[in-house]
Amino acid sequence: MEIKALTSENFEAEVLKESKTVLVDFWASWCGPCRMLSPVVDQIAEERQDIKVCKVNIDEQPELAQKFGIMSIPTLLVFRDGKQVNSSVGVRPKQDILNIL
C-alpha cells in the first residue's frame, strides 16, 4: 500500500477521519535511527492492507510534531477511529511495531 506524506492540510482527512487503523511515522532526513526504521515501516505498509501508513517529516511539518508532543524521533503513533491509541519511540523490531497495531 502507498505511504502517504502528511501535512497540516491533509492530516485530518488522512488520519482523523480514516476508518482503518493508521500508523504515523514522525521522522527527519538527518535522523540516523529514522533511516534505520523507515524500511521496516515501508515493509509493514506493503504487507498489511488492513492498515494505512503515513509519514510526517518534522522539518517540513513542525506544527504537527508540536501538536502531538513529539520530543524524539523516530516516533510512531497509532490512530484508530480518529484517536491516538498507541505510540512507540525509537527504533523497534518489526514485531514490536506489529504488536502496537
N, C-alpha and C positions, 0 to 999 in steps of 0.2 A: 504494500500500500504506500502511496505517496506521502512523504513527510511534508507537513505544512509549516511554512515560516509564519510566525505570529507577530503582529504589530498591535499597537493600542487600538487601531481602527478595526481589526478583524477578530480580536480576542473574544469578545462577547459572542459573536456568531459562531466562531470555530470551536470554542471550548464551553462556554457557559450555557449555550443553547443546543449543544450536541447531545444526542440520545445515547451514543456509545460512550464507554469509558475512554477518557482522554489522558494520555501520558504526555506531559510537557517537560522538555529538556531545556533548562536555562544554562547557557554556555557562552564562551567567547573564543575568538580565533587564537588569541595569545595564550590560552589556558592549556597546559600540557595534559592534566587529568581529563579535561573535556575532550581532547583529541583521542585519548585512550578509551573513553566511554562511548563516543559517538558511533563507532562501528557496531557496538553491542545494541545500542538504541536502534540503529538502522536495521539490524538483523531482526529485532523484535517487530519492527514495522512491517518487514517483509513476511514474517511467519504468522503474525496474528491479525487476521482480517476482522476480528471482533472488536478491536480497539483502534483508536485514532492516535497517531503520534505526531506531535508538533514540537517545534524548537523556537526558542527565544534567544536571539543574540543580544546579550545585555548591553553591549556597547552601542547597538543601534536602537534598543528599546529600554533605556534606563528607567523610564517611568513604570514599566511592567515589573521589572526587578524590584523596584522600590515598593510598589503596591503589594507584592507578595512577600516582602521582607527577606529577599534573597541576600544572604550575607557571604556565602561561599558558593563557588561553582566547581564542578557541575552540581546542580540541584535538579532533581526530578520531582515533579508534583503530579499526583493522580487526581483527576476530577471525575465525578460521577453525578449525573443529573445537575450539573452546574455548580456543584460544591466540591471543595478540596477534601479528599478523604484519606490521602496518604502522601508521604514525601520520603525522599532519600537524598542525602548529601554525600558527595564524594564518589569515587569510582567504586562500583559494586559489581560482583559477578552477575552474569545474566540471570541465574536462578533467583538471586535476591530481588532483582527488578521484577521478574515474573511473579514472585511472591507478594509484592506490594500491589499488583494489579488486581 
